[in-house]
Amino acid sequence: MQGTDNTTPRSLALWTLLACGTGMYFFANMQRVAIPGAIFSQLQAEFQASASAVTGLGSSFMYIYAFNQLIIGMLIDRYGGIRVILYGGLVFCLGSLVFPLSHSLPMLYIGRVLTGFGASALYLSLIKEIMRCFDRNYPIMVSIMILFGYAGGIAANAPFVAVAAEIGYRSVLLVMAMLSLVLYFGFAGARLSLVLPAVKRDVALRLSNFAGVLKLRHNLCLFIFTGINWGLYYVIQTVLGKKFLEDFGGLAPMTAATVLSFLGLISASCGFLFAVLSRLLGNRRRIFCRLAGVVSIGSFGALTAMVFLDWRTPMLSVLFCLLSLTGSMSSIAIPLLRETNPEEQVGLAISFMNFGFFLAVAFFGNLTGLLMDAFAPELVEGVLVYGRASYLAVFAVLFFFSGLVFVCSLRMRETHGQKITVT
């Protein structure tokens, strides 16, 4: 491990920090995906809420998470990732406890805001520490961290739904909160045995720091491409997908949840696979961006056409799985940012890209809820079922945005793993 000494206690403490931090990131992903997607109908029935109110539970998490990325990036540069996780992780655990103990919509929203605020400290901080410790092999190590973290998205569907059916979703969420606390205390305990790098007092905490990042057109194109691509996929996994497969596809809740778990598994695996393939292909990046553009516009075009034709077929699930192939592009986009930006603004560029990821998810979450509510649902056995018109409106709009993903994917520069100058 570069950037560390060779003494066993220090090395063990660093590995413990990364393991506990990645564990909390696992539960952060589980929180993001499970609410509201896995329990959409239960929340709607229990709180007599509209689709926009339920999707708002996901968006409230995402908006806080997204905007915090702009601040977290600067805090990490000044204080280091370990310090940021130490404080953010505690807020995350608090929010994880508040949600399952709440019995009103306002309190549910407070729980989601706290959870999103704390969870926002994890991803960038872990990437920063991994880049510091594994300078040469950081793309692979980041991909491994993302792979384990995104396993939370897999657990948040079929496994979560199966256990919640036995003991209730509140009990599952309470267990998740307690396990998150255990990991937090493990992280805090390991931190006590380390001498952290000195605080960088010369790092100014102001949004104008992003001016250099945003003046590069290549960066802007990459941010639009990655943000919308991730937002389109993630709104399927966390908000819309399970409900759509139940309402339009006619799948049983557990079957729909299993499909969504496969989406998470495919996305996490392909994120790691792309990092390996990119290295084997001479650190090529652009080919993967173009693949994502084609998959996005092709999948959403097909989904829109199938809803328009009222074609209710298992192929809907196959298209969701196809979309998940290129849902996670971080293992390609992060090296691409590092190779096209001055070293001093790489951290800011990554934080802005992450901001774009979750701003897009929050936006699409709100948008899908509003579009679904534009057409009255039908009450079937105590569950609100949305019809073809609702989902046609949703997928037509998502198809339009997938066109932006495709156009921007064609404008990425190839780097072959080398620093290049872009405008």
N, C-alpha and C positions, 0 to 999 in steps of 0.2 A: 504494500500500500504506500503510494507516494504521499508525501506531506505528513507522514507520521514517523515516530521513532520505531525501533525494532523490539522494544520491551514487550513482553507478553501481556502484562496487566493492561497497558495502554491499548494494545491491539485488540484485546478481548473487550475492553470497554467500548471501543469504536464499533466493533461488530455488533455488540449488544444494542448500542444506540441505533444503528442502521436497521437492525432486526425489529426492535420495538417501534421505531418510526414507521417502518414499512407495514408493520402490523396495524398501527393506527390508521395508516393510509388505506389498508384493506377495509377497515370498518367505515372509513369516510366514504369509500366507493359504495359500500353496501347501503349506507344511509342515503346516498344520492340516488341510487337506482331503485331501492325498495319503496321510497316515498316520492310521489304517490303511486307509481306504476303498478307495483305488485298488489297494492291494497286499494286501488282506485274505487272499485264498487263498494267495498266495506266502508271506506271513509264517506262516500257519497250517501250511503244509506244511513249510517250512524249519525251524521251531522246534518242530514237533509240539505246537502250543499249542491250547488250547480257545478257543471264541469269546469268552468273558469275558476271557481273557488278552490276546487280540488287541485287543478293544475297549478294554481297559484302557490300551493304549498311547495311544489318543486321549484317554481320560479323564484320564490323568496329566498330559498337556499342559494340558487344559482346567481342571482343578482348580487347578493352580498359576497359570495365566493368570487365572482368575476371582478368586481371593483376593488376588492381587497388585493387582487394580484398586483395591481399597480403600486400599492403601498408596500406589500410584502417583499417585492423585489428590491426596493430601496432599503427596507429594514434588514434584509439578509446581507446586502452589501456593507451595511454599517455595523451590524451586531453579530452576523454569522447565523447559519441555519439552525444550529443547536439551540441558541438562545430563543430564537423565534418559535421553534417547536415547543420549547419549555412552557411558554406562556399561551400560545395558541392551542396546544393540545389540551390544556386544562379547560378552556372555554368550550372546546369541542365535546369533551366528556360531560360538561354541565348541560349543554344543549341536548345531548343524547339522552340524558336522564329526564329532562323537562318534557319532551314530546310524549313519551308513553304514559306519563303521569298526568297529562292534560285532558280535560273533558269539555273544552270549548274551542271553537275555531281560533279566537284571538290567542289563546295560550299555545295552540298548535303552531301558529305562525311565529310566536316568540321562540319556541323550541327550535324551529327550523332556522330562524335567523341566527341564533346562538351557535347551532351546529355548523351552519355554513361559514360563519365568521371564524370559528376555530379550525375547521377543516381546511380553510384557505391557507393556513400556515404550513401545511405538511408537504405538498408536492414540490414546490419550488425550493423549499429548504432542504429536502432530501436530495434533489438534483444538484444543488450547490455543494453539499457535502460530498456527494459521490464524485463530482467533477474535481473536487479538491483532492480526494484520496486516491482516485483511479484515473489519473490524467490521460494515460494512453488508451486504456480500455473502457473509457467512460460510456461510449454508446451502448456497448453490450451490458455493462452494469446498470445503466439507467433502464434499459429494456427489461432486465431481470426484475428490477424494483417495480416497474410498471406492470409486468406480468403478474407478480404476486399481489400488487395492489388491486389490479383489475379483476382478480379472482373474487374480490368482494362483490363485483357486479354480477358474477355468475351465481354466487351464493344468495344474492338478493332476489332471485326469481324462484325457480323450482324448489330449491331447498328451503328458502324462507317461507314460501306459500305452504309447503308440506308441513313444516313445523307449526306455522301459525294456525293451520287447520286443526291441530291437536291441542295447542295450549293458548291460542289467541295471539294476535299480532302485537299486543301491548307487552305480553310476557317475553316474546322474542326480542323486542326492542330493548327491554330492560336487561336481558342477558347480554345483548350486544354492548350496552352502555357499561355494564360492570366489567366485561372483558377489556373494553377500551381503557377503563381506569387502571386495570392491572398492567396493561402495556405502558400506560403513561408513567406509572410509578417505577416500572422497570427502566424506562428511558431516563427519568429524573435521577434514579439511583446510580445508573452508569455514568451520567454526566458529572456526578460529584467526584469521580476519580480522575477527571481530566482537567488540564489547564487549558482553557479556551484561548484562541487568538485574541489579541487586544482589539478593543472597539475602535473602528475607523472614524474618528471624529470629523474627518474632512469630507465624508459622504453627506451631501445635502439632501434633505428629505423634501423634495419639491417635484411636482409633476412636470416642470419644464425640463427635467432630466431626460424625458422621452423625446425631446425635439430632434435629437440626432438620429434616433431610431426611425422616427416617422418621416423624415425628409427623404429617405431612400424609397423609391417607387417599388423596387423589388421586395422590400420588407412589407409594404402595404399590400402588394399582390399576394404575398405569402400569408399574411394575416387574414385576408379575406378568404383565401382558399382553405386554410386549415380551420378557421373559425366556423365557416358555414358548413364545411364537410363534416366536422365533428358535431356541430349543433344538429344537423339533420339526422345523423345516425343516433345521437344520444337521446334526442327527444322521442325516437322510436323505442329505445331501450328503457328509458326512465319514466315516460309519461304515456305515450300513445299506443305502443305496440301490443301489450297484453290486452288492453281494452278493445282495440280494433280486431284482434284475432278472435276474441270472444263474441263481439257484437256482429261483425260482418262475416268473419270466417266460420263462425259457429263452433269454435273449439271450446272444450271444457276449460275452466280456469287453470287446472293443473297442467293440462296439455299446453295451453298458451304460455304458462310460466316456464315450462320446460324448453319451449322454442326460444324464449328470451334468454334463458341460461346458456343455450348453445350460442346465441349471439355474443354474449360476453366472453365465452370460451374462445370463439373464433377470433374476435377482435384482439384479445390479449395475446393469443398465440401468434397471430399475423404481425402484431407490432414487434414481437421478438424476432420472428422469421425475417421480416423486412430488414432489420438491422444486420442480421447474418448475411442475407443475400446481397445487401448493398456492399458489404465489405468484400464478399467473394467476387462481385462484379466491378471491382476497382473503385469502391466508394462512390458509385453512381447514385444520384438522388432523384434526378428529374423523371426517370422512367416510372418510379413509384408514384410520383405526383400525378402523372398523366393517367396512370392506371386508376387512381382514385377518382379523377374527373370523369372518366368513361363509366366506371361502376356507378357513380352517383347519379348521373343524368340518365343512364340506362335503367337503373333500378326504379327510380321514382317515376320515370316515363311509363314503365311497364305497370307499376302499381296504380297510377292514375288511370291508365287505359282499362285495367281489370275492374276497378271500381265503377268506372263509367259504363262498362259493358255488363255490370252486375255479375261478374264471373267469380263465384265463390269456390275457391279451389285451394288445395294444399300448396299450390305454387306460390301463394302469398307468403307462406313461411320460408320457402326457398329464396325468394327475393329479399326478405329480411336478412337471411343468412349471407347472401351475396353482398348486401350492403355493409355487413359487419366486417367483411374482408379488409376493407380500406377505411374503416371507421376511425381507427387510431393511427395517426401518422406522426406521432411525437418522435419515434425513433429515427425518422427521416428528417423531420422539420428542425429538430434541435441541432443536429450536426450541420444542417444547411444554414441555419442562422449563425452558428459559430464560424462558418467558413465564408460568410458574406458580410460580416460586421466586424468593426474594430473590436479588439479584445475587451476594451473597457466598457463597451455597451452591449456585450453578449447577454449578460444577466438581465439587463433592462429589456432587451428584445424578447427573451424567453418569457419574462413576466407579462409583457404586453400580449404576446401570442396566447398565453394561458388566459389572460383577461378576455381575449376574443373568443376563445373556446366556450367559456361559460356565459358570457354575455349572449352569445348566439343560442345556447341551450335555453336560457331564461326567456329570451325573446320568442323563440319557437314554442316554448311551453305555454306562454300566455296566449300566443296567436292561435294555437290549436284549440285551446279551451274556448276562446271567443268564437271561432269558426264552428265548433261542435254545438255551442249553445245557440247559434243562428237558426238552427232547425230543431223543432221540439222532439225530444226523445220519447220513447214508449216505455211504460212501466210494465215489466215482465217479471212476475214472481218476486216483487220487491226490489228489483234491480232496474235502473234506467238503462235502456238499450238505445244507442244512437244509430240512425239509419244511413242509407246509402248517400243521401244528399249531404249529410254532415261530413262524411269521410271523403266524398268527392271534392268538396270545398277545401278540405285540409290538404289532400295529396296534390291537387292542382297547384296550390300555392307553394308547397314544398318542391314540386317539380320545377317551378320557375326559379327558385333559389339554387337548385342543383345545376341549372344552366350557368350560374355565376361560378360555381365550383369548377365546372368543366373549362370555362374560358380562362380562369386564372391558372389552372393547372398547366395550360399550354405555354404560359409565360415564365415558368421557373427556369433559372439558369443552372447549368451543370457545373459541378465543382471538382469532381473526382477526388474529393477529400482534401483539396488544397484551398488556401486562402485566395479569394479572388475579389476584385473590386467591382461593385455594382452601383448603379445610380438609382 
